Amino acid sequence: MQLLIHITNHEDTVNPIMGKLLEEGFHGATIVDCEGMLNAINQDSVDAPSIFGGLRKFVNPDRQTNKMILLVLKDEEVSHAIEVIHGIAGTLKLPNTGILFTVPITRWEGVAKD
């Protein structure tokens, strides 16, 4: 089993991704609001570390959160779920397009085990 995590600041892609995942037979995905490091530093500190000072102008203070999609998958389902996400969100190789990764799950409860 794998936990697929996709984090994006493109909120307009989240519902289409969820709809397509459901259409493709994936169930049980969760959406969580999250905040990136630069946004947190920008809002939380007047004296941010100097390395971030130049980056503050690029942070959008009107955007409160990013979206994180969490989905538990069988190992053999991971590639297909990633294809679904790429089909809507596009490639994640470009800057500011989000991130996607998986982590192994060694134990779970509350999820149907087929």
C-alpha atoms as an extended CHARMM CRD file, in Angstrom:
* protein
*
       114  EXT
         1         1  MET       CA              0.0000000000        0.0000000000        0.0000000000  PROA      1               0.0000000000
         2         2  GLN       CA              1.0870000000        3.5600000000       -0.7090000000  PROA      2               0.0000000000
         3         3  LEU       CA             -0.0680000000        6.9770000000        0.4500000000  PROA      3               0.0000000000
         4         4  LEU       CA             -0.1630000000        9.3300000000       -2.5330000000  PROA      4               0.0000000000
         5         5  ILE       CA              0.2130000000       12.9890000000       -1.5780000000  PROA      5               0.0000000000
         6         6  HSD       CA             -0.4010000000       15.7850000000       -4.0730000000  PROA      6               0.0000000000
         7         7  ILE       CA              0.0170000000       19.4000000000       -2.9280000000  PROA      7               0.0000000000
         8         8  THR       CA             -1.0280000000       22.2680000000       -5.1750000000  PROA      8               0.0000000000
         9         9  ASN       CA             -1.7730000000       25.9660000000       -4.9790000000  PROA      9               0.0000000000
        10        10  HSD       CA             -4.0050000000       25.6320000000       -8.0470000000  PROA      10              0.0000000000
        11        11  GLU       CA             -7.3000000000       25.1500000000       -6.2310000000  PROA      11              0.0000000000
        12        12  ASP       CA             -9.1900000000       25.0350000000       -9.5360000000  PROA      12              0.0000000000
        13        13  THR       CA             -7.6400000000       21.6300000000      -10.3230000000  PROA      13              0.0000000000
        14        14  VAL       CA             -8.6530000000       19.9020000000       -7.0710000000  PROA      14              0.0000000000
        15        15  ASN       CA            -12.3410000000       19.1860000000       -7.7840000000  PROA      15              0.0000000000
        16        16  PRO       CA            -11.6650000000       17.9840000000      -11.3460000000  PROA      16              0.0000000000
        17        17  ILE       CA             -8.9070000000       15.6940000000      -10.0220000000  PROA      17              0.0000000000
        18        18  MET       CA            -11.2260000000       14.3010000000       -7.3560000000  PROA      18              0.0000000000
        19        19  GLY       CA            -14.0080000000       13.7720000000       -9.9040000000  PROA      19              0.0000000000
        20        20  LYS       CA            -11.7130000000       11.9760000000      -12.3340000000  PROA      20              0.0000000000
        21        21  LEU       CA            -10.2360000000        9.8040000000       -9.5720000000  PROA      21              0.0000000000
        22        22  LEU       CA            -13.7600000000        8.7620000000       -8.5890000000  PROA      22              0.0000000000
        23        23  GLU       CA            -14.6680000000        8.1330000000      -12.2280000000  PROA      23              0.0000000000
        24        24  GLU       CA            -11.5880000000        5.8990000000      -12.5540000000  PROA      24              0.0000000000
        25        25  GLY       CA            -12.6250000000        3.8350000000       -9.5160000000  PROA      25              0.0000000000
        26        26  PHE       CA            -10.5150000000        5.4230000000       -6.7900000000  PROA      26              0.0000000000
        27        27  HSD       CA            -12.3290000000        6.0530000000       -3.5060000000  PROA      27              0.0000000000
        28        28  GLY       CA            -11.5420000000        7.5540000000       -0.1300000000  PROA      28              0.0000000000
        29        29  ALA       CA             -9.3890000000       10.5330000000       -1.1170000000  PROA      29              0.0000000000
        30        30  THR       CA             -9.1560000000       13.3710000000        1.3750000000  PROA      30              0.0000000000
        31        31  ILE       CA             -8.4820000000       17.0760000000        0.7810000000  PROA      31              0.0000000000
        32        32  VAL       CA             -6.6260000000       19.0360000000        3.4650000000  PROA      32              0.0000000000
        33        33  ASP       CA             -5.8750000000       22.7590000000        3.5330000000  PROA      33              0.0000000000
        34        34  CYS       CA             -2.1670000000       23.4030000000        4.0260000000  PROA      34              0.0000000000
        35        35  GLU       CA              0.2720000000       26.2850000000        3.9860000000  PROA      35              0.0000000000
        36        36  GLY       CA              3.7200000000       26.5180000000        2.4630000000  PROA      36              0.0000000000
        37        37  MET       CA              6.8150000000       27.6980000000        4.2790000000  PROA      37              0.0000000000
        38        38  LEU       CA              7.1610000000       31.0370000000        2.4710000000  PROA      38              0.0000000000
        39        39  ASN       CA              3.5420000000       31.9440000000        3.0960000000  PROA      39              0.0000000000
        40        40  ALA       CA              3.8660000000       31.0510000000        6.7880000000  PROA      40              0.0000000000
        41        41  ILE       CA              7.0360000000       33.1260000000        7.1650000000  PROA      41              0.0000000000
        42        42  ASN       CA              5.4650000000       36.0580000000        5.3370000000  PROA      42              0.0000000000
        43        43  GLN       CA              2.4150000000       36.1270000000        7.6160000000  PROA      43              0.0000000000
        44        44  ASP       CA              4.0660000000       35.1150000000       10.8650000000  PROA      44              0.0000000000
        45        45  SER       CA              7.1840000000       37.1800000000       11.0930000000  PROA      45              0.0000000000
        46        46  VAL       CA              8.2010000000       40.7510000000       10.4850000000  PROA      46              0.0000000000
        47        47  ASP       CA             11.8280000000       39.6340000000       10.7600000000  PROA      47              0.0000000000
        48        48  ALA       CA             11.9390000000       36.6350000000        8.4580000000  PROA      48              0.0000000000
        49        49  PRO       CA             15.3620000000       35.0740000000        7.8630000000  PROA      49              0.0000000000
        50        50  SER       CA             17.3170000000       37.1710000000        5.3540000000  PROA      50              0.0000000000
        51        51  ILE       CA             17.3060000000       34.4250000000        2.7400000000  PROA      51              0.0000000000
        52        52  PHE       CA             13.5190000000       34.7950000000        2.4630000000  PROA      52              0.0000000000
        53        53  GLY       CA             13.4230000000       38.5870000000        2.4140000000  PROA      53              0.0000000000
        54        54  GLY       CA             13.7770000000       38.8010000000       -1.3530000000  PROA      54              0.0000000000
        55        55  LEU       CA             11.1650000000       36.1110000000       -1.8910000000  PROA      55              0.0000000000
        56        56  ARG       CA              8.3980000000       37.8450000000        0.0850000000  PROA      56              0.0000000000
        57        57  LYS       CA              7.2460000000       39.8800000000       -2.9070000000  PROA      57              0.0000000000
        58        58  PHE       CA              6.4580000000       36.6370000000       -4.7390000000  PROA      58              0.0000000000
        59        59  VAL       CA              4.1990000000       35.3140000000       -1.9860000000  PROA      59              0.0000000000
        60        60  ASN       CA              0.5180000000       36.0310000000       -2.5700000000  PROA      60              0.0000000000
        61        61  PRO       CA             -0.8620000000       37.2480000000        0.7740000000  PROA      61              0.0000000000
        62        62  ASP       CA             -4.4630000000       36.8660000000       -0.4420000000  PROA      62              0.0000000000
        63        63  ARG       CA             -4.0980000000       33.1030000000       -0.8130000000  PROA      63              0.0000000000
        64        64  GLN       CA             -4.5730000000       31.5460000000        2.6030000000  PROA      64              0.0000000000
        65        65  THR       CA             -3.9020000000       27.8920000000        1.8860000000  PROA      65              0.0000000000
        66        66  ASN       CA             -2.7870000000       25.2930000000       -0.5790000000  PROA      66              0.0000000000
        67        67  LYS       CA             -4.6430000000       22.0210000000       -1.0740000000  PROA      67              0.0000000000
        68        68  MET       CA             -3.2720000000       18.5890000000       -0.2500000000  PROA      68              0.0000000000
        69        69  ILE       CA             -4.9010000000       15.4660000000       -1.6720000000  PROA      69              0.0000000000
        70        70  LEU       CA             -4.2620000000       12.2660000000        0.2740000000  PROA      70              0.0000000000
        71        71  LEU       CA             -5.1370000000        8.8960000000       -1.2380000000  PROA      71              0.0000000000
        72        72  VAL       CA             -4.3490000000        5.3790000000       -0.0320000000  PROA      72              0.0000000000
        73        73  LEU       CA             -3.6130000000        3.0550000000       -2.9510000000  PROA      73              0.0000000000
        74        74  LYS       CA             -2.5300000000       -0.4610000000       -3.6770000000  PROA      74              0.0000000000
        75        75  ASP       CA              0.9950000000       -0.4760000000       -5.1150000000  PROA      75              0.0000000000
        76        76  GLU       CA             -0.2970000000       -1.4060000000       -8.5640000000  PROA      76              0.0000000000
        77        77  GLU       CA             -2.7480000000        1.5500000000       -8.5880000000  PROA      77              0.0000000000
        78        78  VAL       CA             -0.1760000000        4.2970000000       -7.9970000000  PROA      78              0.0000000000
        79        79  SER       CA              0.8690000000        4.8520000000      -11.6310000000  PROA      79              0.0000000000
        80        80  HSD       CA             -2.7250000000        5.1230000000      -12.8340000000  PROA      80              0.0000000000
        81        81  ALA       CA             -3.6640000000        7.6290000000      -10.0990000000  PROA      81              0.0000000000
        82        82  ILE       CA             -0.6200000000        9.7400000000      -10.9950000000  PROA      82              0.0000000000
        83        83  GLU       CA             -1.6670000000        9.6680000000      -14.6610000000  PROA      83              0.0000000000
        84        84  VAL       CA             -5.1030000000       10.9830000000      -13.6220000000  PROA      84              0.0000000000
        85        85  ILE       CA             -3.5020000000       13.8590000000      -11.7100000000  PROA      85              0.0000000000
        86        86  HSD       CA             -1.1410000000       14.6930000000      -14.5790000000  PROA      86              0.0000000000
        87        87  GLY       CA             -4.0740000000       14.5950000000      -17.0010000000  PROA      87              0.0000000000
        88        88  ILE       CA             -5.7030000000       17.4780000000      -15.1390000000  PROA      88              0.0000000000
        89        89  ALA       CA             -2.8580000000       19.3290000000      -13.4170000000  PROA      89              0.0000000000
        90        90  GLY       CA             -0.3400000000       18.8400000000      -16.2120000000  PROA      90              0.0000000000
        91        91  THR       CA              3.3030000000       18.0970000000      -15.6440000000  PROA      91              0.0000000000
        92        92  LEU       CA              4.6310000000       18.9420000000      -12.2150000000  PROA      92              0.0000000000
        93        93  LYS       CA              8.1300000000       19.5200000000      -13.5730000000  PROA      93              0.0000000000
        94        94  LEU       CA              7.5040000000       23.2190000000      -14.1310000000  PROA      94              0.0000000000
        95        95  PRO       CA              7.9360000000       25.7290000000      -11.2830000000  PROA      95              0.0000000000
        96        96  ASN       CA              4.8620000000       26.5570000000       -9.1820000000  PROA      96              0.0000000000
        97        97  THR       CA              2.8260000000       23.5640000000      -10.3760000000  PROA      97              0.0000000000
        98        98  GLY       CA              2.7590000000       21.5560000000       -7.1540000000  PROA      98              0.0000000000
        99        99  ILE       CA              4.3780000000       18.4170000000       -5.8590000000  PROA      99              0.0000000000
       100       100  LEU       CA              3.4140000000       14.7670000000       -5.7650000000  PROA      100             0.0000000000
       101       101  PHE       CA              4.9860000000       11.8770000000       -3.8900000000  PROA      101             0.0000000000
       102       102  THR       CA              4.1270000000        8.5500000000       -2.3020000000  PROA      102             0.0000000000
       103       103  VAL       CA              5.1520000000        6.9420000000        0.9550000000  PROA      103             0.0000000000
       104       104  PRO       CA              4.7820000000        3.2980000000        1.9110000000  PROA      104             0.0000000000
       105       105  ILE       CA              2.0570000000        2.3060000000        4.3520000000  PROA      105             0.0000000000
       106       106  THR       CA              2.9040000000       -0.5700000000        6.6360000000  PROA      106             0.0000000000
       107       107  ARG       CA             -0.2500000000       -0.5080000000        8.7340000000  PROA      107             0.0000000000
       108       108  TRP       CA             -3.7280000000        0.9610000000        8.3650000000  PROA      108             0.0000000000
       109       109  GLU       CA             -7.1340000000        0.8630000000        9.9720000000  PROA      109             0.0000000000
       110       110  GLY       CA            -10.4660000000        2.1560000000        8.8140000000  PROA      110             0.0000000000
       111       111  VAL       CA             -9.7310000000        1.5380000000        5.1420000000  PROA      111             0.0000000000
       112       112  ALA       CA            -11.3980000000       -1.3230000000        3.3000000000  PROA      112             0.0000000000
       113       113  LYS       CA             -8.8810000000       -4.0730000000        2.6060000000  PROA      113             0.0000000000
       114       114  ASP       CA             -9.6260000000       -5.8710000000       -0.6600000000  PROA      114             0.0000000000
